[in-house]
Amino acid sequence: MAQRIRAGPTLRDRSALLGNAHSTPPASGRSTPFGGSVYNSNGSGHRYADDLEGQNDEAIEGLSAKVKLLKDITIGIGNEVRESTIQLSQMNDAFAETGGILSGTFRRMNNMAERQGCRWLWYIVFLIIVFWFFLVVWWFRR
């Protein structure tokens, strides 16, 4: 079905598309896609043209519905992208704040470690030994 819509009179101006219904057809006659003439002496050509025009109107309505659906989908995608951008920006801010908090905590830990000298290292070693002792005792009591 290779039908093309030409620029020109609108669909509402059907008399411009079909000509005057009471006028006589041109001598050569317009041919249809199926080889017949649009204008017949018995008037069936006008009905055939109306049928084709009705089919075209239905096809245009179908295409308009598809275009509207695509438009709604693209609008939804655009909204989703905007919302995702806002959420990513908020996450970026939260991660930056968390990074600042962690860097401050590490800085304070390093300052504390420098003031304590090597004593904090012995505390950590003692805690590790106690942890392993409890772990071994628990393992063998099972």
C-alpha positions as CSV (number, residue, x, y, z in Angstrom):
1,M,0.0,0.0,0.0
2,A,2.2,2.8,-1.2
3,Q,0.0,5.9,-0.8
4,R,1.5,9.3,-0.4
5,I,0.0,12.4,1.2
6,R,0.7,15.5,-0.9
7,A,1.0,19.0,0.4
8,G,-2.0,21.0,-0.7
9,P,-5.6,21.3,0.3
10,T,-6.5,19.9,3.7
11,L,-8.6,16.8,4.3
12,R,-11.5,19.0,5.3
13,D,-11.5,20.6,1.8
14,R,-12.6,17.5,0.0
15,S,-14.2,19.3,-2.9
16,A,-10.8,20.7,-3.8
17,L,-9.3,17.2,-3.7
18,L,-12.1,15.4,-5.6
19,G,-13.4,18.2,-7.8
20,N,-17.0,19.0,-8.2
21,A,-19.2,15.9,-8.1
22,H,-21.5,17.2,-10.8
23,S,-18.8,18.2,-13.2
24,T,-17.9,16.0,-16.1
25,P,-14.7,14.0,-15.9
26,P,-11.7,14.9,-18.0
27,A,-11.4,13.1,-21.3
28,S,-8.3,11.2,-20.3
29,G,-9.7,10.2,-16.9
30,R,-7.5,9.6,-13.9
31,S,-6.3,6.1,-13.3
32,T,-6.4,4.3,-10.0
33,P,-3.6,2.3,-8.5
34,F,-5.4,-0.8,-9.8
35,G,-5.6,0.3,-13.4
36,G,-9.3,1.4,-13.5
37,S,-10.5,5.0,-14.0
38,V,-11.6,7.1,-11.0
39,Y,-14.4,8.5,-12.9
40,N,-17.0,6.2,-14.5
41,S,-20.1,7.1,-16.4
42,N,-22.3,5.4,-13.8
43,G,-20.8,7.4,-10.8
44,S,-19.1,4.5,-9.1
45,G,-15.7,6.3,-9.5
46,H,-16.8,8.9,-7.0
47,R,-17.6,6.2,-4.4
48,Y,-14.3,4.6,-5.1
49,A,-12.5,7.9,-4.5
50,D,-14.5,8.4,-1.3
51,D,-13.5,4.8,-0.2
52,L,-9.8,5.6,-0.8
53,E,-10.1,8.8,1.1
54,G,-11.8,7.0,4.0
55,Q,-9.0,4.5,4.0
56,N,-6.5,7.4,4.0
57,D,-8.3,9.0,6.9
58,E,-8.2,5.8,8.9
59,A,-4.5,5.4,8.1
60,I,-3.8,9.0,9.2
61,E,-5.7,8.4,12.4
62,G,-3.7,5.3,13.1
63,L,-0.4,7.1,12.4
64,S,-1.5,10.0,14.6
65,A,-2.2,7.6,17.5
66,K,1.2,6.1,17.0
67,V,2.9,9.5,16.9
68,K,1.0,10.5,20.1
69,L,2.2,7.3,21.8
70,L,5.8,7.9,20.7
71,K,5.5,11.5,22.0
72,D,4.2,10.3,25.4
73,I,7.0,7.7,25.6
74,T,9.7,10.3,24.8
75,I,8.2,12.7,27.3
76,G,8.3,9.9,29.9
77,I,11.9,9.2,29.1
78,G,12.7,12.9,29.4
79,N,11.0,13.1,32.8
80,E,12.9,10.0,34.0
81,V,16.2,11.4,32.9
82,R,15.6,14.6,34.8
83,E,14.6,12.8,37.9
84,S,17.6,10.5,37.6
85,T,19.9,13.5,37.2
86,I,18.5,15.1,40.3
87,Q,19.0,11.8,42.3
88,L,22.5,11.4,41.0
89,S,23.3,15.0,42.0
90,Q,22.0,14.3,45.5
91,M,24.0,11.1,45.7
92,N,27.1,12.9,44.6
93,D,26.6,15.5,47.3
94,A,26.1,12.8,49.9
95,F,29.2,11.0,48.8
96,A,31.2,14.2,48.9
97,E,30.0,14.9,52.4
98,T,30.8,11.3,53.5
99,G,34.2,11.6,52.0
100,G,34.8,14.8,54.0
101,I,33.7,13.2,57.2
102,L,35.9,10.1,56.6
103,S,39.0,12.2,55.8
104,G,38.4,14.2,59.0
105,T,38.1,11.0,61.0
106,F,41.3,9.6,59.5
107,R,43.1,12.9,60.1
108,R,42.0,12.7,63.8
109,M,43.1,9.1,64.0
110,N,46.5,9.9,62.6
111,N,46.9,12.8,65.1
112,M,45.9,10.5,68.0
113,A,48.3,7.8,66.8
114,E,51.2,10.4,66.6
115,R,50.5,11.6,70.1
116,Q,50.2,8.0,71.5
117,G,53.4,6.8,70.0
118,C,53.7,3.0,69.7
119,R,51.3,2.3,72.6
120,W,48.2,2.1,70.3
121,L,49.9,-0.5,68.2
122,W,50.3,-2.8,71.3
123,Y,46.6,-2.3,72.1
124,I,45.7,-3.5,68.6
125,V,48.0,-6.5,68.8
126,F,46.6,-7.4,72.2
127,L,43.0,-7.2,70.9
128,I,43.9,-9.4,67.9
129,I,45.4,-12.0,70.2
130,V,42.4,-12.0,72.5
131,F,40.0,-12.2,69.5
132,W,41.9,-15.2,68.1
133,F,42.0,-16.9,71.5
134,F,38.2,-16.6,71.8
135,L,37.8,-17.8,68.2
136,V,40.0,-20.9,68.8
137,V,38.2,-21.8,72.1
138,W,34.8,-21.4,70.4
139,W,35.9,-23.5,67.5
140,F,37.1,-26.4,69.6
141,R,34.0,-26.3,72.0
142,R,31.6,-27.0,69.1
